[in-house]
């Protein structure tokens, strides 16, 4: 996989505040302070150092290297944006997307209020994640040097397949079977994945 040159940027104080929120929420969920401090905040900071951008309005953006997906934190709201161009090329009929899918000018928006209920850890992939409705998620690696998938935009393929998409042939996306955990049990589910190796 192509390696992306690391870009070092100053890590703003406000971004550290965002990470402190991550730490507090994870800690309140029962994670030990050692696990949280050693992995979640450091991992998010590492991704931000590679790809992060901020603006004067306090919006923190992680843009995919190909420019076709992004994750944003702003004012306690998280958002994932997906360029639908490759989905349209693979047969998507936007009118058939289910209720709750917000599409504007060819961009699909997933939005949620930041809370513990949407945070998780994907042990099989070594990723922390923020989960949106309908099994869609943004994930970042616990350890960038050791992980070949450092950021992942993950989508539930079922709504797209029902809307006419050939989910096996979406440019820039891979349909893969992923190990998940539900009610303490391991289950395998299919996801559309856009993943990037940053180091």
C-alpha positions in Angstrom: 0.0 0.0 0.0 1.2 3.5 -0.8 2.9 5.2 2.1 1.9 8.8 2.8 4.6 11.2 3.9 4.1 12.3 7.5 3.4 16.0 8.0 4.2 17.4 11.4 2.0 20.3 12.5 1.6 22.2 15.7 -1.0 20.5 17.9 -3.3 23.3 19.0 -4.5 23.6 22.6 -8.1 23.2 21.5 -7.3 19.9 19.9 -5.8 18.7 23.1 -9.1 19.7 24.8 -10.9 17.5 22.3 -8.6 14.6 23.2 -9.2 15.2 26.9 -12.9 14.8 26.2 -12.1 11.5 24.6 -10.2 10.4 27.6 -12.9 11.4 30.0 -15.6 9.6 28.1 -13.6 6.4 27.7 -12.6 6.4 31.4 -16.2 6.8 32.5 -17.1 3.7 30.5 -14.9 1.5 32.7 -11.7 1.5 30.7 -8.7 1.9 33.0 -6.9 5.2 33.0 -3.7 3.4 31.8 -5.4 2.0 28.7 -7.0 5.3 27.8 -4.0 7.5 28.4 -1.6 5.1 26.6 -3.8 4.4 23.6 -6.9 6.4 22.8 -5.6 10.0 23.2 -2.2 9.2 21.8 -3.7 7.4 18.8 -6.1 10.3 18.0 -3.3 12.8 18.4 -1.1 10.8 16.0 -3.8 10.7 13.3 -4.3 14.4 13.8 -0.6 15.1 13.3 -0.7 13.3 10.0 -4.0 14.6 8.6 -5.7 17.1 10.9 -6.8 20.6 10.1 -8.5 23.2 12.3 -10.1 26.5 11.7 -10.9 29.6 13.6 -14.4 28.3 14.4 -13.0 25.3 16.4 -13.7 22.7 13.7 -11.3 19.8 13.7 -11.1 17.9 10.4 -9.4 14.7 9.4 -9.5 14.4 5.6 -8.8 11.2 3.8 -5.6 11.4 1.6 -7.8 10.9 -1.5 -10.1 13.7 -0.6 -13.2 11.5 -0.8 -14.1 11.1 2.9 -13.7 13.1 6.1 -14.4 13.1 9.8 -15.1 16.4 11.7 -15.5 17.3 15.3 -17.1 20.7 16.1 -19.2 22.0 19.0 -19.7 18.5 20.5 -21.0 17.2 17.1 -19.2 14.6 15.0 -19.8 14.2 11.3 -18.6 11.8 8.6 -18.8 12.9 5.0 -18.6 10.6 2.0 -18.2 11.5 -1.7 -20.9 9.6 -3.5 -19.3 9.8 -6.9 -17.9 6.2 -6.9 -21.2 4.9 -5.6 -23.1 6.6 -8.4 -20.7 5.1 -10.9 -21.5 1.7 -9.3 -25.2 2.1 -9.8 -26.5 4.1 -6.8 -30.0 5.5 -7.1 -29.9 8.3 -4.4 -33.7 8.3 -4.2 -33.6 4.7 -2.8 -31.4 5.5 0.1 -33.2 5.0 3.4 -34.6 7.7 5.7 -31.8 9.1 7.8 -29.3 9.3 5.0 -28.6 12.9 4.3 -27.3 13.6 0.8 -26.4 17.1 -0.4 -24.6 17.9 -3.7 -23.2 14.4 -4.0 -22.0 14.2 -0.5 -23.4 11.8 2.1 -23.5 13.1 5.7 -23.6 11.1 8.9 -23.9 13.2 12.0 -24.2 12.6 15.7 -24.0 14.3 19.1 -20.7 13.3 20.7 -21.3 10.9 23.6 -20.0 7.7 25.2 -22.8 5.7 23.4 -21.1 6.2 20.0 -17.6 5.4 21.1 -16.0 2.0 20.9 -12.9 -0.1 20.4 -12.6 -2.7 17.6 -10.1 -5.2 19.1 -9.8 -7.3 15.9 -8.4 -4.4 14.0 -6.8 -2.5 16.8 -9.0 0.6 16.3 -10.9 3.1 18.3 -14.1 4.1 16.6 -17.0 6.5 16.5 -20.2 4.8 15.5 -23.0 6.5 13.6 -26.4 5.1 12.9 -27.0 2.1 10.7 -23.6 0.5 11.4 -21.5 3.2 9.8 -18.3 4.3 11.5 -15.0 6.2 11.5 -12.0 4.3 13.0 -8.4 5.3 13.9 -5.6 3.0 14.7 -4.3 2.3 18.2 -0.8 2.1 16.8 0.0 3.7 13.5 3.4 2.1 12.9 2.1 -1.4 13.6 -1.2 -1.1 11.7 -1.7 -1.1 7.9 -5.1 0.5 8.3 -4.5 3.7 10.2 -7.8 5.4 9.4 -10.9 3.6 8.1 -14.2 4.9 6.9 -16.6 2.0 7.4 -20.1 1.7 5.8 -22.9 -0.8 6.1 -23.2 -2.1 2.6 -26.8 -3.3 2.9 -28.5 0.1 2.3 -26.3 0.8 -0.7 -26.9 -2.6 -2.2 -30.7 -2.1 -1.8 -30.3 1.3 -3.6 -28.8 -0.4 -6.7 -25.0 -0.3 -5.9 -22.8 -3.1 -7.1 -21.0 -3.2 -3.7 -18.2 -5.4 -5.0 -17.1 -2.7 -7.5 -17.0 0.7 -5.9 -13.8 2.5 -6.8 -11.7 3.3 -3.7 -13.8 1.0 -1.4 -13.4 -2.7 -0.5 -16.1 -5.0 0.6 -14.7 -7.0 3.5 -15.8 -9.4 6.2 -15.0 -7.9 9.6 -15.0 -9.5 13.0 -17.3 -7.6 15.4 -18.5 -8.1 18.9 -22.2 -8.2 19.9 -23.4 -9.0 23.4 -20.0 -10.5 24.2 -20.0 -12.8 21.2 -17.9 -12.6 18.0 -19.8 -12.2 14.8 -18.6 -11.6 11.2 -20.3 -8.8 9.3 -19.6 -7.3 5.9 -18.5 -3.6 5.6 -17.5 -1.3 2.9 -14.1 0.0 3.9 -12.0 2.9 2.7 -8.7 2.5 4.6 -5.4 4.3 4.6 -1.9 3.5 5.8 -0.3 6.7 7.0 3.2 5.5 7.9 
